[in-house]
Amino acid sequence: MAHCSTSALEIGAATRPSLLATVRSAGPDLWTLTKPEVNFLIIITTLSGFYLGLPGGLHPFPVLRLLNTLLGTLLVASGTGALNQYLEYRFDACMRRTRTRPVASGRLRPASARWFGISLGVTGAVYLVLTVNSLTSALTVFTLVTYLFVYTPLKRRTPLCTLAGAVPGAMPPLIGWAAASGTIVSGEAWILYALLFFWQFPHFMAIAWMYREDYAGAGYCVLPTGNKYMFVAWQTMGPSLALFFCSLAAVAANNGQVLYYFASALLASGVLYYAFRQVLLQSGSAARQLLRATIFYLPLEFLILLLAKR
């Protein structure tokens, strides 16, 4: 187990303010706990799944159901982010990229983060049952549970944690689809799931390579102790190639025209190019370029699918 300086792990203060007082005085830190940069991508992919999953010829557009879906999903996702930082704050304190997080730095007490996360998660799940449907709520709860209690502990046990994490990580399009149609028994829905599933591998491998020393110092096993190069190569190139074909399959499922095939292929080819470059060079700069390519790809690919649906 990694050891950190005592000052980095002295969490809390002599006084114990109420949750309400904490919310008022630590709003920015609570906002950071929710991982808003991750939630942005979750909202995009959930919205896309909702729009693409709507039954044909449905008028008028169910704006209220969409807003309820996004709000409930955002609450559960925010609760998951907060609870993740609660569970890992001791290890976050050992890493340069995470030591300034609210709980890891000592600005928030662990108990505050725990109850904040639980409150958001439970509120979001109940809200979805009441305003959308039980299937949508169940999928968000499944995502929260598998992310926190399967993926999170596996990060300290095996490099295959990325595979485990990709399962809940790919749920947002299914959540949106379930909210729109009341079912996930659809080939198109699972193509969207596969697209987001494979996307996570090059995205996270870029992060894992950039911060490999940080992860190792904190006791994370995101990369093997032996031949890291081959592991990164197959976890980057294979899924990137699968992502290319999933991108085309998603356009085909939406009856896309040639223009949408071309745009989707171009985006996926960009990820494939930077994935190959990272595997070839195994450098920090190549990993950063791959990371930017994956971030650039995701919202644009789903925009293409939304336009193809029209």
Beta strands, then each sheet from edge to edge (+ up, - down):
end
